[in-house]
Amino acid sequence: MLPSPIHAVLPPSLPDSPKRVHNVVRACDLSMDDFLRDVQRQFEAPLRPERLLQMSARLQDQFTQKLNSSSMCMLPSYNHSLPTGHESGTYLALDVGGSTFRVALVQLGSKRMELVTIFCFPISNAVRALEGTAFFDWMADRIADTLLDPQVQAHVDCATTLPMGVAWSFPIEQTSERGGILLGMGKGFRATNGVIGQDLGDLIQQACVRRNLNVRMDAIVNDSSATLLSRAYEDDSTRLALILGTGLNASIHLPVTALSRDKFGKRPQEWHDQAERVLVNTELSMFGKNILPTTRWDEYLNANHDHPDFQPYEHLISGRYMGEIVRLVLLEAIQRAGLFGGNIPEKFSEPYSFDTGIMAVFESDETPTLSKACTTLQAAHPLPSPPTYADLVHVRRICQLVSHRAAAYLATGVHALWELRNKAENLAPATVGHVSISCNGSVIEKYPAFRPRAQSYINELTALSGANPDGCVDLELAYESSIFGAAVAVCCLESHDQVS
């Protein structure tokens, strides 16, 4: 007998639950082995190669639709050229994130990127509360601190204006390679108060001028573009980038003809005259609705999300959500199959309390008794008595099923983007040649075996599509991609200006 829908087994944190859950725990209606078989069926059934190819084809259709009409995804940047790797120079690179502001001095030359020095400045709640120009003045003060460092002074001519690029991890409406209209930042930031709608590049530059800093704001990029640019400087086969950590995104280098003219907004004709291709921020997280198969646990997560259906792809594969999917499966296992003796661990009923990092420990634990996994679980979610070895094996199996599906779904999206570019460039899969995908993010970088697992699915899908064995599609890590990408964006702009 198949388990009943999840609404019949509500997590105890929701209304109508404690008494009901207690009753379910007392009346387990299937064995743990039977429960795991059902979980395995739901997570593995969509992963047959022919089904993944069907999903890829439907994703490609969705991509094409959004390339023609969408204000939220498939967004063309102002970056229309990739680096050759022969550009050289010294640049100040800024990376503005939700919790940290990083300032680095970067040297580029002969396909080598050197991080001379980097400073990390925490963005506290007090900094988030800074309004308007006060936030940008705070940034300028941190830039000034960096410029006083002896290592920086040893590499910089104080009489020469130092070019600067910024990777901005918040929404802007980009109006040029150097500027963009500032939009709401969210995440508790009040920096936009009084200056929303102004040019971000000008706000940073003016703050630096007030501090008499000899720097020039030259390039603004988002995180996905920065990730592509950073690796493209070292590897000229890079045409896609992927970010998979807490969230999900991707960028791709496409012919401008792949997008409708309306997608480019009001750009100067000069830009259109020069641009043959363009870096496109896909906002991949927003795709996949009604394409990527879901389980009842996925549907429960989505229905109870603050923004249901907004980022369906991200809900299935990112670090923010994989742990939550596992938590929902485990809750049902406790209630219906007696996992942990039917006892719900402390704090386990709280949404998002089972971190994806705990999953990673379970999948990486090579001890004979899964002692590391047990210690980690007990530290986060204590039980009255330690879980049995069988309990731990069951938890690990569920973690594996969730992460394996995530790797397969990621590969499906990569294959769809690869095929999208092939068609836009009029390339047959057998003649494409090697393509590198620049990758960044905690899941793709650190989750045990995730990247090689995704790579194996990519290899299988591209081979089924007729790719030449030598024309592989490789997931390549791009460490510090925001910092290096900001610097590379400046060097591309300088190179382009020199040619012009």
Secondary structure by P-SEA (a helix, b strand, c coil): cccccccccccccccccaaaaaaaaacccccaaaaaaaaaaaacccccaaaaaaaaaaaaaaaaaaaaccccccccccccccccccbbbbbbbbbbcccbbbbbbbbbccccccccbbbbbbbcccccccccaaaaaaaaaaaaaaaacaaaaacccccbbbbbbbbccccccccccccbbbcccccccccccccccccaaaaaaaaaaaacccccccccccaaaaaaaaaaaacccccbbbbbcccccbbbbbccccccccccccccaaaaacccbbbbbccccccccccccccaaaaaaaaacccccccccccccccccaaaaaaaaaaaaaaccccccccccccccccccccaaaaaaaaacccccaaaaaaaaaaaccccccccaaaaaaaaaaaaaaaaaaaaaaaaaaaaaaaaaaaaaccccccccbbbbbbbccccccccaaaaaaaaaaaaaaaaaccccccccccccccaaaaaaaaaaaaaaaaaaaac
